[in-house]
Amino acid sequence: MTTTATTAAPDTLETLGATWLETFRIAYDPEVQQSQWELGMTPTPRDDTTQRSKGTTSDPTFAIFADSRRQDLRAAVQRAEFELDEANKIMAQTRDKLRVAFYSYDGRLY
């Protein structure tokens, strides 16, 4: 059997599988899923002042919505979910093309 792949098949499969599983594990971790909707846990810089509050109302919903760290996490999770779905589709299409090509060549279903 001759291979034209630049890496050995077991190495490629191991790398692909490990990367896919790690991406899935992180993206669907319950803590990561919940954190997409919460204010980031790391402190954010504030303007220190000696003046007292002017009586404005705190808006935690806007603070959560506007938190760029939360937005970045949400975008990364959405991208990971999309890419995992795309990887599944691409591999299914590739598998089907291989099966059809082998059947066309040999007449056997693989």
Backbone atoms as SQL, in Angstrom:
CREATE TABLE atoms (id INTEGER PRIMARY KEY, chain TEXT, resi INTEGER, resn TEXT, atom TEXT, x REAL, y REAL, z REAL);
INSERT INTO atoms VALUES
  (1, 'A', 1, 'MET', 'N', 0.847, -1.178, 0.000),
  (2, 'A', 1, 'MET', 'CA', 0.000, 0.000, 0.000),
  (3, 'A', 1, 'MET', 'C', 0.886, 1.233, 0.000),
  (4, 'A', 2, 'THR', 'N', 0.656, 2.127, -0.927),
  (5, 'A', 2, 'THR', 'CA', 1.423, 3.356, -1.021),
  (6, 'A', 2, 'THR', 'C', 0.591, 4.498, -0.469),
  (7, 'A', 3, 'THR', 'N', 1.223, 5.373, 0.285),
  (8, 'A', 3, 'THR', 'CA', 0.522, 6.520, 0.832),
  (9, 'A', 3, 'THR', 'C', 1.197, 7.797, 0.368),
  (10, 'A', 4, 'THR', 'N', 0.384, 8.793, 0.069),
  (11, 'A', 4, 'THR', 'CA', 0.930, 10.086, -0.329),
  (12, 'A', 4, 'THR', 'C', 0.736, 11.120, 0.765),
  (13, 'A', 5, 'ALA', 'N', 0.189, 10.702, 1.891),
  (14, 'A', 5, 'ALA', 'CA', -0.015, 11.625, 3.005),
  (15, 'A', 5, 'ALA', 'C', 1.331, 12.067, 3.551),
  (16, 'A', 6, 'THR', 'N', 1.379, 13.294, 4.036),
  (17, 'A', 6, 'THR', 'CA', 2.639, 13.812, 4.571),
  (18, 'A', 6, 'THR', 'C', 2.912, 13.298, 5.974),
  (19, 'A', 7, 'THR', 'N', 1.913, 12.739, 6.605),
  (20, 'A', 7, 'THR', 'CA', 2.104, 12.139, 7.927),
  (21, 'A', 7, 'THR', 'C', 1.544, 10.729, 7.907),
  (22, 'A', 8, 'ALA', 'N', 2.018, 9.930, 8.828),
  (23, 'A', 8, 'ALA', 'CA', 1.528, 8.555, 8.921),
  (24, 'A', 8, 'ALA', 'C', 0.077, 8.564, 9.378),
  (25, 'A', 9, 'ALA', 'N', -0.729, 7.673, 8.842),
  (26, 'A', 9, 'ALA', 'CA', -2.156, 7.629, 9.145),
  (27, 'A', 9, 'ALA', 'C', -2.459, 7.533, 10.641),
  (28, 'A', 10, 'PRO', 'N', -1.783, 6.657, 11.401),
  (29, 'A', 10, 'PRO', 'CA', -2.096, 6.604, 12.834),
  (30, 'A', 10, 'PRO', 'C', -1.832, 7.937, 13.542),
  (31, 'A', 11, 'ASP', 'N', -0.758, 8.625, 13.157),
  (32, 'A', 11, 'ASP', 'CA', -0.483, 9.924, 13.773),
  (33, 'A', 11, 'ASP', 'C', -1.563, 10.936, 13.425),
  (34, 'A', 12, 'THR', 'N', -1.991, 10.932, 12.163),
  (35, 'A', 12, 'THR', 'CA', -3.035, 11.850, 11.719),
  (36, 'A', 12, 'THR', 'C', -4.331, 11.571, 12.450),
  (37, 'A', 13, 'LEU', 'N', -4.705, 10.316, 12.542),
  (38, 'A', 13, 'LEU', 'CA', -5.935, 9.938, 13.220),
  (39, 'A', 13, 'LEU', 'C', -5.877, 10.295, 14.699),
  (40, 'A', 14, 'GLU', 'N', -4.749, 10.028, 15.332),
  (41, 'A', 14, 'GLU', 'CA', -4.606, 10.340, 16.747),
  (42, 'A', 14, 'GLU', 'C', -4.697, 11.848, 16.982),
  (43, 'A', 15, 'THR', 'N', -4.042, 12.627, 16.146),
  (44, 'A', 15, 'THR', 'CA', -4.076, 14.083, 16.293),
  (45, 'A', 15, 'THR', 'C', -5.475, 14.623, 16.045),
  (46, 'A', 16, 'LEU', 'N', -6.106, 14.172, 14.979),
  (47, 'A', 16, 'LEU', 'CA', -7.465, 14.613, 14.663),
  (48, 'A', 16, 'LEU', 'C', -8.436, 14.261, 15.786),
  (49, 'A', 17, 'GLY', 'N', -8.381, 13.020, 16.231),
  (50, 'A', 17, 'GLY', 'CA', -9.284, 12.577, 17.291),
  (51, 'A', 17, 'GLY', 'C', -9.057, 13.323, 18.595),
  (52, 'A', 18, 'ALA', 'N', -7.801, 13.499, 18.974),
  (53, 'A', 18, 'ALA', 'CA', -7.491, 14.183, 20.230),
  (54, 'A', 18, 'ALA', 'C', -7.929, 15.645, 20.174),
  (55, 'A', 19, 'THR', 'N', -7.680, 16.294, 19.036),
  (56, 'A', 19, 'THR', 'CA', -8.064, 17.698, 18.900),
  (57, 'A', 19, 'THR', 'C', -9.574, 17.848, 18.905),
  (58, 'A', 20, 'TRP', 'N', -10.273, 16.986, 18.174),
  (59, 'A', 20, 'TRP', 'CA', -11.730, 17.035, 18.122),
  (60, 'A', 20, 'TRP', 'C', -12.326, 16.822, 19.518),
  (61, 'A', 21, 'LEU', 'N', -11.836, 15.800, 20.204),
  (62, 'A', 21, 'LEU', 'CA', -12.374, 15.504, 21.538),
  (63, 'A', 21, 'LEU', 'C', -12.099, 16.625, 22.541),
  (64, 'A', 22, 'GLU', 'N', -10.909, 17.209, 22.494),
  (65, 'A', 22, 'GLU', 'CA', -10.579, 18.289, 23.419),
  (66, 'A', 22, 'GLU', 'C', -11.433, 19.525, 23.129),
  (67, 'A', 23, 'THR', 'N', -11.633, 19.825, 21.859),
  (68, 'A', 23, 'THR', 'CA', -12.484, 20.964, 21.490),
  (69, 'A', 23, 'THR', 'C', -13.911, 20.725, 21.968),
  (70, 'A', 24, 'PHE', 'N', -14.420, 19.530, 21.755),
  (71, 'A', 24, 'PHE', 'CA', -15.769, 19.182, 22.202),
  (72, 'A', 24, 'PHE', 'C', -15.876, 19.284, 23.719),
  (73, 'A', 25, 'ARG', 'N', -14.874, 18.742, 24.422),
  (74, 'A', 25, 'ARG', 'CA', -14.889, 18.749, 25.885),
  (75, 'A', 25, 'ARG', 'C', -14.947, 20.171, 26.430),
  (76, 'A', 26, 'ILE', 'N', -14.140, 21.053, 25.878),
  (77, 'A', 26, 'ILE', 'CA', -14.119, 22.435, 26.358),
  (78, 'A', 26, 'ILE', 'C', -15.410, 23.157, 25.994),
  (79, 'A', 27, 'ALA', 'N', -15.824, 23.060, 24.741),
  (80, 'A', 27, 'ALA', 'CA', -16.992, 23.814, 24.276),
  (81, 'A', 27, 'ALA', 'C', -18.267, 23.422, 25.013),
  (82, 'A', 28, 'TYR', 'N', -18.401, 22.147, 25.336),
  (83, 'A', 28, 'TYR', 'CA', -19.632, 21.676, 25.971),
  (84, 'A', 28, 'TYR', 'C', -19.492, 21.438, 27.476),
  (85, 'A', 29, 'ASP', 'N', -18.383, 21.866, 28.053),
  (86, 'A', 29, 'ASP', 'CA', -18.220, 21.781, 29.499),
  (87, 'A', 29, 'ASP', 'C', -19.317, 22.633, 30.148),
  (88, 'A', 30, 'PRO', 'N', -20.026, 22.120, 31.141),
  (89, 'A', 30, 'PRO', 'CA', -21.111, 22.880, 31.764),
  (90, 'A', 30, 'PRO', 'C', -20.658, 24.256, 32.289),
  (91, 'A', 31, 'GLU', 'N', -19.459, 24.334, 32.820),
  (92, 'A', 31, 'GLU', 'CA', -18.973, 25.617, 33.327),
  (93, 'A', 31, 'GLU', 'C', -18.760, 26.624, 32.191),
  (94, 'A', 32, 'VAL', 'N', -18.216, 26.147, 31.079),
  (95, 'A', 32, 'VAL', 'CA', -18.006, 27.026, 29.924),
  (96, 'A', 32, 'VAL', 'C', -19.362, 27.452, 29.353),
  (97, 'A', 33, 'GLN', 'N', -20.294, 26.506, 29.231),
  (98, 'A', 33, 'GLN', 'CA', -21.617, 26.835, 28.723),
  (99, 'A', 33, 'GLN', 'C', -22.306, 27.898, 29.588),
  (100, 'A', 34, 'GLN', 'N', -22.213, 27.759, 30.905),
  (101, 'A', 34, 'GLN', 'CA', -22.842, 28.725, 31.807),
  (102, 'A', 34, 'GLN', 'C', -22.121, 30.071, 31.787),
  (103, 'A', 35, 'SER', 'N', -20.809, 30.037, 31.680),
  (104, 'A', 35, 'SER', 'CA', -20.013, 31.265, 31.742),
  (105, 'A', 35, 'SER', 'C', -20.285, 32.207, 30.579),
  (106, 'A', 36, 'GLN', 'N', -20.815, 31.698, 29.481),
  (107, 'A', 36, 'GLN', 'CA', -21.132, 32.548, 28.333),
  (108, 'A', 36, 'GLN', 'C', -22.160, 33.615, 28.670),
  (109, 'A', 37, 'TRP', 'N', -22.876, 33.404, 29.742),
  (110, 'A', 37, 'TRP', 'CA', -23.999, 34.279, 30.085),
  (111, 'A', 37, 'TRP', 'C', -23.755, 35.064, 31.369),
  (112, 'A', 38, 'GLU', 'N', -22.530, 35.025, 31.862),
  (113, 'A', 38, 'GLU', 'CA', -22.212, 35.687, 33.127),
  (114, 'A', 38, 'GLU', 'C', -21.072, 36.680, 32.951),
  (115, 'A', 39, 'LEU', 'N', -20.996, 37.630, 33.864),
  (116, 'A', 39, 'LEU', 'CA', -19.911, 38.595, 33.887),
  (117, 'A', 39, 'LEU', 'C', -18.601, 37.870, 34.153),
  (118, 'A', 40, 'GLY', 'N', -17.548, 38.283, 33.468),
  (119, 'A', 40, 'GLY', 'CA', -16.242, 37.654, 33.657),
  (120, 'A', 40, 'GLY', 'C', -15.796, 37.703, 35.104),
  (121, 'A', 41, 'MET', 'N', -15.060, 36.681, 35.527),
  (122, 'A', 41, 'MET', 'CA', -14.650, 36.584, 36.926),
  (123, 'A', 41, 'MET', 'C', -13.401, 37.406, 37.239),
  (124, 'A', 42, 'THR', 'N', -12.616, 37.746, 36.234),
  (125, 'A', 42, 'THR', 'CA', -11.407, 38.507, 36.502),
  (126, 'A', 42, 'THR', 'C', -11.762, 39.968, 36.702),
  (127, 'A', 43, 'PRO', 'N', -11.034, 40.652, 37.561),
  (128, 'A', 43, 'PRO', 'CA', -11.366, 42.053, 37.817),
  (129, 'A', 43, 'PRO', 'C', -11.169, 42.912, 36.567),
  (130, 'A', 44, 'THR', 'N', -12.008, 43.915, 36.450),
  (131, 'A', 44, 'THR', 'CA', -11.869, 44.866, 35.354),
  (132, 'A', 44, 'THR', 'C', -11.396, 46.193, 35.925),
  (133, 'A', 45, 'PRO', 'N', -10.606, 46.934, 35.173),
  (134, 'A', 45, 'PRO', 'CA', -10.127, 48.215, 35.695),
  (135, 'A', 45, 'PRO', 'C', -11.272, 49.201, 35.887),
  (136, 'A', 46, 'ARG', 'N', -11.184, 49.990, 36.932),
  (137, 'A', 46, 'ARG', 'CA', -12.190, 51.015, 37.223),
  (138, 'A', 46, 'ARG', 'C', -11.482, 52.332, 37.476),
  (139, 'A', 47, 'ASP', 'N', -12.210, 53.406, 37.226),
  (140, 'A', 47, 'ASP', 'CA', -11.686, 54.718, 37.565),
  (141, 'A', 47, 'ASP', 'C', -11.903, 54.934, 39.055),
  (142, 'A', 48, 'ASP', 'N', -10.814, 55.044, 39.789),
  (143, 'A', 48, 'ASP', 'CA', -10.941, 55.317, 41.222),
  (144, 'A', 48, 'ASP', 'C', -11.266, 56.791, 41.427),
  (145, 'A', 49, 'THR', 'N', -12.136, 57.036, 42.361),
  (146, 'A', 49, 'THR', 'CA', -12.521, 58.407, 42.667),
  (147, 'A', 49, 'THR', 'C', -12.823, 58.520, 44.151),
  (148, 'A', 50, 'THR', 'N', -12.673, 59.689, 44.667),
  (149, 'A', 50, 'THR', 'CA', -12.993, 59.916, 46.084),
  (150, 'A', 50, 'THR', 'C', -14.423, 60.396, 46.233),
  (151, 'A', 51, 'GLN', 'N', -15.101, 60.652, 45.117),
  (152, 'A', 51, 'GLN', 'CA', -16.474, 61.139, 45.183),
  (153, 'A', 51, 'GLN', 'C', -17.425, 59.978, 45.441),
  (154, 'A', 52, 'ARG', 'N', -18.506, 60.308, 46.080),
  (155, 'A', 52, 'ARG', 'CA', -19.535, 59.316, 46.331),
  (156, 'A', 52, 'ARG', 'C', -20.406, 59.153, 45.091),
  (157, 'A', 53, 'SER', 'N', -21.146, 58.100, 45.056),
  (158, 'A', 53, 'SER', 'CA', -22.046, 57.833, 43.947),
  (159, 'A', 53, 'SER', 'C', -23.037, 58.964, 43.772),
  (160, 'A', 54, 'LYS', 'N', -23.383, 59.242, 42.541),
  (161, 'A', 54, 'LYS', 'CA', -24.349, 60.305, 42.233),
  (162, 'A', 54, 'LYS', 'C', -25.778, 59.774, 42.265),
  (163, 'A', 55, 'GLY', 'N', -25.972, 58.577, 42.733),
  (164, 'A', 55, 'GLY', 'CA', -27.323, 58.025, 42.844),
  (165, 'A', 55, 'GLY', 'C', -27.812, 57.338, 41.579),
  (166, 'A', 56, 'THR', 'N', -26.907, 57.023, 40.660),
  (167, 'A', 56, 'THR', 'CA', -27.336, 56.308, 39.461),
  (168, 'A', 56, 'THR', 'C', -27.641, 54.852, 39.815),
  (169, 'A', 57, 'THR', 'N', -28.474, 54.246, 39.034),
  (170, 'A', 57, 'THR', 'CA', -28.875, 52.867, 39.263),
  (171, 'A', 57, 'THR', 'C', -27.921, 51.932, 38.553),
  (172, 'A', 58, 'SER', 'N', -27.482, 50.913, 39.251),
  (173, 'A', 58, 'SER', 'CA', -26.616, 49.910, 38.658),
  (174, 'A', 58, 'SER', 'C', -27.441, 49.045, 37.716),
  (175, 'A', 59, 'ASP', 'N', -26.876, 48.694, 36.570),
  (176, 'A', 59, 'ASP', 'CA', -27.566, 47.851, 35.597),
  (177, 'A', 59, 'ASP', 'C', -26.715, 46.614, 35.332),
  (178, 'A', 60, 'PRO', 'N', -26.897, 45.564, 36.168),
  (179, 'A', 60, 'PRO', 'CA', -26.065, 44.370, 35.988),
  (180, 'A', 60, 'PRO', 'C', -26.300, 43.670, 34.651),
  (181, 'A', 61, 'THR', 'N', -27.495, 43.761, 34.104),
  (182, 'A', 61, 'THR', 'CA', -27.762, 43.115, 32.825),
  (183, 'A', 61, 'THR', 'C', -26.910, 43.732, 31.728),
  (184, 'A', 62, 'PHE', 'N', -26.846, 45.063, 31.694),
  (185, 'A', 62, 'PHE', 'CA', -26.018, 45.725, 30.692),
  (186, 'A', 62, 'PHE', 'C', -24.544, 45.412, 30.921),
  (187, 'A', 63, 'ALA', 'N', -24.123, 45.369, 32.191),
  (188, 'A', 63, 'ALA', 'CA', -22.717, 45.072, 32.495),
  (189, 'A', 63, 'ALA', 'C', -22.342, 43.686, 31.962),
  (190, 'A', 64, 'ILE', 'N', -23.234, 42.726, 32.129),
  (191, 'A', 64, 'ILE', 'CA', -22.980, 41.370, 31.624),
  (192, 'A', 64, 'ILE', 'C', -22.971, 41.384, 30.100),
  (193, 'A', 65, 'PHE', 'N', -23.968, 42.040, 29.517),
  (194, 'A', 65, 'PHE', 'CA', -24.068, 42.115, 28.064),
  (195, 'A', 65, 'PHE', 'C', -22.837, 42.773, 27.452),
  (196, 'A', 66, 'ALA', 'N', -22.364, 43.832, 28.051),
  (197, 'A', 66, 'ALA', 'CA', -21.272, 44.628, 27.490),
  (198, 'A', 66, 'ALA', 'C', -19.885, 44.073, 27.808),
  (199, 'A', 67, 'ASP', 'N', -19.806, 43.090, 28.681),
  (200, 'A', 67, 'ASP', 'CA', -18.507, 42.535, 29.078),
  (201, 'A', 67, 'ASP', 'C', -17.818, 41.900, 27.869),
  (202, 'A', 68, 'SER', 'N', -16.717, 42.494, 27.429),
  (203, 'A', 68, 'SER', 'CA', -16.027, 42.000, 26.229),
  (204, 'A', 68, 'SER', 'C', -15.455, 40.606, 26.445),
  (205, 'A', 69, 'ARG', 'N', -15.092, 40.270, 27.672),
  (206, 'A', 69, 'ARG', 'CA', -14.570, 38.921, 27.943),
  (207, 'A', 69, 'ARG', 'C', -15.656, 37.884, 27.747),
  (208, 'A', 70, 'ARG', 'N', -16.865, 38.193, 28.194),
  (209, 'A', 70, 'ARG', 'CA', -17.999, 37.295, 28.003),
  (210, 'A', 70, 'ARG', 'C', -18.318, 37.174, 26.520),
  (211, 'A', 71, 'GLN', 'N', -18.295, 38.296, 25.813),
  (212, 'A', 71, 'GLN', 'CA', -18.574, 38.283, 24.378),
  (213, 'A', 71, 'GLN', 'C', -17.537, 37.443, 23.623),
  (214, 'A', 72, 'ASP', 'N', -16.267, 37.569, 24.023),
  (215, 'A', 72, 'ASP', 'CA', -15.211, 36.775, 23.389),
  (216, 'A', 72, 'ASP', 'C', -15.415, 35.284, 23.637),
  (217, 'A', 73, 'LEU', 'N', -15.778, 34.941, 24.873),
  (218, 'A', 73, 'LEU', 'CA', -16.036, 33.535, 25.201),
  (219, 'A', 73, 'LEU', 'C', -17.214, 33.016, 24.396),
  (220, 'A', 74, 'ARG', 'N', -18.285, 33.779, 24.336),
  (221, 'A', 74, 'ARG', 'CA', -19.476, 33.372, 23.589),
  (222, 'A', 74, 'ARG', 'C', -19.133, 33.146, 22.120),
  (223, 'A', 75, 'ALA', 'N', -18.384, 34.069, 21.528),
  (224, 'A', 75, 'ALA', 'CA', -17.998, 33.930, 20.120),
  (225, 'A', 75, 'ALA', 'C', -17.128, 32.693, 19.908),
  (226, 'A', 76, 'ALA', 'N', -16.216, 32.418, 20.834),
  (227, 'A', 76, 'ALA', 'CA', -15.336, 31.251, 20.706),
  (228, 'A', 76, 'ALA', 'C', -16.128, 29.953, 20.825),
  (229, 'A', 77, 'VAL', 'N', -17.092, 29.910, 21.724),
  (230, 'A', 77, 'VAL', 'CA', -17.916, 28.710, 21.878),
  (231, 'A', 77, 'VAL', 'C', -18.766, 28.502, 20.625),
  (232, 'A', 78, 'GLN', 'N', -19.368, 29.571, 20.137),
  (233, 'A', 78, 'GLN', 'CA', -20.173, 29.448, 18.927),
  (234, 'A', 78, 'GLN', 'C', -19.321, 28.957, 17.754),
  (235, 'A', 79, 'ARG', 'N', -18.122, 29.491, 17.629),
  (236, 'A', 79, 'ARG', 'CA', -17.228, 29.079, 16.543),
  (237, 'A', 79, 'ARG', 'C', -16.831, 27.606, 16.699),
  (238, 'A', 80, 'ALA', 'N', -16.542, 27.189, 17.918),
  (239, 'A', 80, 'ALA', 'CA', -16.172, 25.793, 18.160),
  (240, 'A', 80, 'ALA', 'C', -17.327, 24.860, 17.805),
  (241, 'A', 81, 'GLU', 'N', -18.538, 25.213, 18.213),
  (242, 'A', 81, 'GLU', 'CA', -19.703, 24.389, 17.886),
  (243, 'A', 81, 'GLU', 'C', -19.892, 24.285, 16.372),
  (244, 'A', 82, 'PHE', 'N', -19.749, 25.415, 15.689),
  (245, 'A', 82, 'PHE', 'CA', -19.881, 25.426, 14.226),
  (246, 'A', 82, 'PHE', 'C', -18.809, 24.564, 13.577),
  (247, 'A', 83, 'GLU', 'N', -17.566, 24.730, 14.012),
  (248, 'A', 83, 'GLU', 'CA', -16.455, 23.999, 13.408),
  (249, 'A', 83, 'GLU', 'C', -16.549, 22.495, 13.668),
  (250, 'A', 84, 'LEU', 'N', -17.027, 22.098, 14.845),
  (251, 'A', 84, 'LEU', 'CA', -17.221, 20.673, 15.120),
  (252, 'A', 84, 'LEU', 'C', -18.269, 20.086, 14.178),
  (253, 'A', 85, 'ASP', 'N', -19.358, 20.815, 13.970),
  (254, 'A', 85, 'ASP', 'CA', -20.396, 20.360, 13.030),
  (255, 'A', 85, 'ASP', 'C', -19.849, 20.274, 11.610),
  (256, 'A', 86, 'GLU', 'N', -19.075, 21.286, 11.213),
  (257, 'A', 86, 'GLU', 'CA', -18.490, 21.285, 9.876),
  (258, 'A', 86, 'GLU', 'C', -17.518, 20.119, 9.702),
  (259, 'A', 87, 'ALA', 'N', -16.710, 19.855, 10.716),
  (260, 'A', 87, 'ALA', 'CA', -15.763, 18.734, 10.647),
  (261, 'A', 87, 'ALA', 'C', -16.510, 17.420, 10.468),
  (262, 'A', 88, 'ASN', 'N', -17.611, 17.258, 11.183),
  (263, 'A', 88, 'ASN', 'CA', -18.413, 16.041, 11.039),
  (264, 'A', 88, 'ASN', 'C', -18.963, 15.911, 9.620),
  (265, 'A', 89, 'LYS', 'N', -19.472, 17.017, 9.066),
  (266, 'A', 89, 'LYS', 'CA', -20.026, 16.991, 7.708),
  (267, 'A', 89, 'LYS', 'C', -18.939, 16.675, 6.683),
  (268, 'A', 90, 'ILE', 'N', -17.793, 17.329, 6.808),
  (269, 'A', 90, 'ILE', 'CA', -16.698, 17.116, 5.856),
  (270, 'A', 90, 'ILE', 'C', -16.222, 15.666, 5.892),
  (271, 'A', 91, 'MET', 'N', -16.055, 15.123, 7.088),
  (272, 'A', 91, 'MET', 'CA', -15.578, 13.740, 7.188),
  (273, 'A', 91, 'MET', 'C', -16.618, 12.756, 6.657),
  (274, 'A', 92, 'ALA', 'N', -17.910, 13.025, 6.879),
  (275, 'A', 92, 'ALA', 'CA', -18.954, 12.150, 6.343),
  (276, 'A', 92, 'ALA', 'C', -18.964, 12.197, 4.815),
  (277, 'A', 93, 'GLN', 'N', -18.803, 13.394, 4.248),
  (278, 'A', 93, 'GLN', 'CA', -18.752, 13.521, 2.789),
  (279, 'A', 93, 'GLN', 'C', -17.520, 12.818, 2.229),
  (280, 'A', 94, 'THR', 'N', -16.395, 12.979, 2.887),
  (281, 'A', 94, 'THR', 'CA', -15.161, 12.344, 2.448),
  (282, 'A', 94, 'THR', 'C', -15.288, 10.826, 2.490),
  (283, 'A', 95, 'ARG', 'N', -15.851, 10.316, 3.566),
  (284, 'A', 95, 'ARG', 'CA', -16.077, 8.870, 3.686),
  (285, 'A', 95, 'ARG', 'C', -16.962, 8.364, 2.560),
  (286, 'A', 96, 'ASP', 'N', -18.049, 9.085, 2.290),
  (287, 'A', 96, 'ASP', 'CA', -18.972, 8.664, 1.236),
  (288, 'A', 96, 'ASP', 'C', -18.300, 8.676, -0.135),
  (289, 'A', 97, 'LYS', 'N', -17.485, 9.677, -0.411),
  (290, 'A', 97, 'LYS', 'CA', -16.759, 9.742, -1.690),
  (291, 'A', 97, 'LYS', 'C', -15.795, 8.566, -1.827),
  (292, 'A', 98, 'LEU', 'N', -15.116, 8.232, -0.730),
  (293, 'A', 98, 'LEU', 'CA', -14.216, 7.073, -0.759),
  (294, 'A', 98, 'LEU', 'C', -14.977, 5.789, -1.034),
  (295, 'A', 99, 'ARG', 'N', -16.107, 5.612, -0.388),
  (296, 'A', 99, 'ARG', 'CA', -16.910, 4.413, -0.606),
  (297, 'A', 99, 'ARG', 'C', -17.384, 4.308, -2.044),
  (298, 'A', 100, 'VAL', 'N', -17.867, 5.410, -2.591),
  (299, 'A', 100, 'VAL', 'CA', -18.351, 5.420, -3.977),
  (300, 'A', 100, 'VAL', 'C', -17.205, 5.127, -4.938),
  (301, 'A', 101, 'ALA', 'N', -16.064, 5.770, -4.703),
  (302, 'A', 101, 'ALA', 'CA', -14.907, 5.554, -5.583),
  (303, 'A', 101, 'ALA', 'C', -14.443, 4.105, -5.526),
  (304, 'A', 102, 'PHE', 'N', -14.404, 3.525, -4.351),
  (305, 'A', 102, 'PHE', 'CA', -13.973, 2.130, -4.228),
  (306, 'A', 102, 'PHE', 'C', -14.982, 1.200, -4.876),
  (307, 'A', 103, 'TYR', 'N', -16.273, 1.482, -4.690),
  (308, 'A', 103, 'TYR', 'CA', -17.311, 0.667, -5.317),
  (309, 'A', 103, 'TYR', 'C', -17.209, 0.761, -6.834),
  (310, 'A', 104, 'SER', 'N', -16.980, 1.967, -7.352),
  (311, 'A', 104, 'SER', 'CA', -16.835, 2.162, -8.790),
  (312, 'A', 104, 'SER', 'C', -15.619, 1.416, -9.323),
  (313, 'A', 105, 'TYR', 'N', -14.571, 1.371, -8.560),
  (314, 'A', 105, 'TYR', 'CA', -13.329, 0.704, -8.953),
  (315, 'A', 105, 'TYR', 'C', -13.449, -0.812, -8.875),
  (316, 'A', 106, 'ASP', 'N', -14.012, -1.290, -7.779),
  (317, 'A', 106, 'ASP', 'CA', -13.926, -2.720, -7.462),
  (318, 'A', 106, 'ASP', 'C', -15.283, -3.422, -7.485),
  (319, 'A', 107, 'GLY', 'N', -16.374, -2.665, -7.382),
  (320, 'A', 107, 'GLY', 'CA', -17.692, -3.276, -7.368),
  (321, 'A', 107, 'GLY', 'C', -18.121, -3.794, -5.995),
  (322, 'A', 108, 'ARG', 'N', -17.270, -3.588, -5.008),
  (323, 'A', 108, 'ARG', 'CA', -17.604, -4.022, -3.645),
  (324, 'A', 108, 'ARG', 'C', -17.948, -2.796, -2.788),
  (325, 'A', 109, 'LEU', 'N', -18.865, -3.017, -1.880),
  (326, 'A', 109, 'LEU', 'CA', -19.176, -1.956, -0.912),
  (327, 'A', 109, 'LEU', 'C', -18.145, -2.003, 0.198),
  (328, 'A', 110, 'TYR', 'N', -17.698, -0.896, 0.589),
  (329, 'A', 110, 'TYR', 'CA', -16.714, -0.821, 1.676),
  (330, 'A', 110, 'TYR', 'C', -17.373, -0.303, 2.905);
